[in-house]
Amino acid sequence: MKFTWFNLMPWPYLPDDFREKNRSVWVDIDQKLFDPVKSHEVYNTYMDLLEYAGTIGFDGIGVNEHHQNGYGIMPSPNIIAAGLARRTKDVALVVLGNSIALYNPPVRVAEEFAMLDCISGGRLVAGFPVGTSMDTNYCYGQIPSLTREKYAEAHDLIIKAWTTREPFAFNGRYNKLRHVNIWPRPIQQPHPPIWIPGTGSAGTLRDILQRDYAFVYLSWDGPKLVGRQIFDRYWQLAAELGRDQNPYRLAFLQVVAVSETDERAEREYAEHLQAHYRSGLGAIPATAMAVPGYAEPAAIEGMLRSGGHGGMLARMKTATYREIVDSQVAIVGSPATVADQIEAFVREFRIGNLLVMLQNGSMPRDLTEKNISLFAAEVLPRLRPIWDAEGWENHWWPRGQGTAGAVPKAAGAVPDAAGAVPDAAVGGRA
Amino acid sequence: MSTSAAVVRDETVEVGGGRLRLHVKVAGAGPPLLYFHPLAGLTWQPLHDRLAAQYTVYAPEHPGTSPGDPEAIRQVQTFWELLLLYEEAVRALGLQRPTAIGQSFGGMVAADLAATFPLLFDRLVLLSPIGLWRDDAPIPLMQMVAGPPADVPGYLFAHPEVQAAQLPADPEQVPAAIAQSTWNIGCTTKFAWPIADHGLGRRLHRISAPTLIVWGQQDALVPVAYAAEFGTRIAGSRVELIDDCGHALQADQPARTWAAISSFLARDH
């Protein structure tokens, strides 16, 4: 298995009464709550810790893009990733990702991701989310009913920019470019592995599998509440589309907190986890997620009749520690407790790439350091060999210097001098 | 002033070189009158019955908002294309200089049609249209669309507490009704998001049809300040402001709204 510590970079100083006094943590969050002077320490602490994680056993470190958001202060993940690229050596840089419909022209993403891949020596995972309504439609003003079209065009343009070896013209609906000819281009050929974060709609899953990308389920609800319906659908679609059951096609994001014992974990983490859910995800108005123009009438009617997907979102504003832990929205406890729970759902749902969120809400530096250290030392080693016996290759892992290539050690293949693995099927579609 | 309910029939008209079949509700008899509906789609109301007593009312459904035909919206890429499709529809229906009434989103459509094709309409009535923007009078359209459903009446009505919910009485039909109106808003906001300003303010001077602008003084969606913005840009237009009245004029003040419209239409221009 591959393990990535993924950090949203939350603003850790939201007041205790944030959720009572603020309508939303996103879009129209109170400007005055951001303190630029304090942010200097916040940014650098998070970057220090991500760099540290890269030295203690994690395979990847992850960042993402949010705008006008109190629990994600990274409008540009590429800036953070560039800093991390310089100060790390052998971890993958998992950028999950750039909301490609927001870049004008999206060639910018092809260029910046190429730069990150070059600076890091071929360690980039390129994430292409469609983007949430909050970022895409409310903050960046994209028209909801056109977002997917614009995303699809941006995707095609970026892939073509990465894989075409001479200048070409691109006459799209949203992008009119006479000369596309990116300098530089990525080390990883034909392009870095592509991961698509999403919430698991059938159309998105089908696209991912057809293009041979990896699907990242950015669950906010843990594996228990919604895992069954999403992952069963994914593997069933894979079979229908003639794709293998390689667990590395699938990545999953899980909140985790580890301490010496279950009791101690509760003492140390409860208040920070409650803050994370109550002032973070719980402080997004539910209606803002369902902007008209995304889902068609039949899909909306289906959601209304089924009463949603059974997740925790509606209850997060008041979630208690006990609810969070019992539902596995967060997996918390001793190394054995945490490893047992993760191993069970990883095997059940065939997850090859695990993203763990180890810093949440108001969790301070020392506690975060403890969490990532304990996870790396006592949880990760037990889980790492889960898929080794089946002998799958991770075609969705970067092949650059020191990242252990695309192949688990057991399988014996070694990247060649250029960092390329014989099977160049990464990202498939090229 | 009660009017018996008109018999409403569905017509379709092919536009866009055969790409799109536009659905049009038709009722009444007399000279042609086009009605362009607001954001959430076409709802046939007593106002339409009153108009149908004097006119042949043609009420096109914005592409994608006709039940059973959601994909039609994909055939309209830009607001400019939407205007061209409606102008084609007027000719395809054989309407000679119809009167046009546009409400809210439909008001923007009707106003831009009248500005783009100055000879298209005989007369124009704009009921609290969107289409302009002033920084000192922001239009909370995005807030209404994104906010809790319970807040929506507050944007539309001067007295939201007395307005009956627009949902069907049969609970079994509620999910489909919500789904349809949500999709409808997606189809109209395609041309109104995030700010419904397609440069109409730079074209309004081209309108030559006699024009009436009607606004509710308590409009919480499109502030009444916009009445004068339209009024001063459209030469010779008449502005009627209705007190104790919100965005949905004919719901809040049916009698006064009808009086303003009918007296304007009855006059020789």
Contacts between the chains, C-beta under 8 A, distances in Angstrom:
chain1	res1	chain2	res2	distance
A	133	B	146	7.9
A	137	B	193	7.1
A	137	B	194	7.5
A	138	B	142	6.7
A	138	B	146	6.7
A	138	B	194	7.7
A	141	B	193	7.4
A	141	B	194	4.2
A	141	B	195	7.8
A	143	B	189	7.1
A	143	B	190	5.7
A	143	B	193	4.7
A	143	B	194	7.8
A	144	B	186	6.0
A	144	B	189	6.6
A	144	B	190	7.8
A	144	B	193	6.4
A	145	B	73	6.7
A	145	B	186	4.9
A	145	B	187	6.8
A	145	B	189	7.2
A	145	B	190	4.5
A	146	B	190	6.7
A	173	B	77	7.0
A	285	B	146	7.2
A	285	B	147	7.2
A	285	B	148	7.2
A	287	B	146	6.0
A	287	B	147	6.1
A	287	B	148	5.4
A	287	B	149	7.2
A	288	B	146	4.9
A	290	B	182	7.6
A	291	B	145	6.9
A	291	B	146	6.3
A	291	B	186	7.8
A	292	B	145	6.0
A	292	B	182	4.7
A	292	B	183	6.7
A	292	B	184	7.8
A	292	B	185	4.0
A	292	B	186	3.8
A	292	B	189	6.4
A	293	B	183	7.9
A	293	B	185	7.4
A	293	B	186	2.9
A	293	B	187	7.4
A	293	B	189	6.1
A	293	B	190	6.6
A	293	B	193	7.8
A	294	B	186	7.1
A	295	B	182	7.8
A	295	B	183	7.8
A	296	B	70	5.2
A	296	B	183	6.2
A	297	B	67	7.9
A	297	B	70	5.5
A	297	B	176	7.5
A	297	B	179	4.4
A	297	B	180	5.4
A	297	B	182	7.6
A	297	B	183	4.5
A	298	B	179	7.3
A	299	B	179	8.0
A	300	B	175	7.9
A	300	B	178	7.0
A	300	B	179	3.8
A	300	B	182	5.4
A	300	B	183	6.7
A	301	B	175	4.7
A	301	B	176	5.3
A	301	B	178	7.8
A	301	B	179	3.9
A	304	B	174	7.9
A	304	B	175	3.9
A	304	B	178	6.1
A	304	B	179	6.5
A	305	B	175	5.2
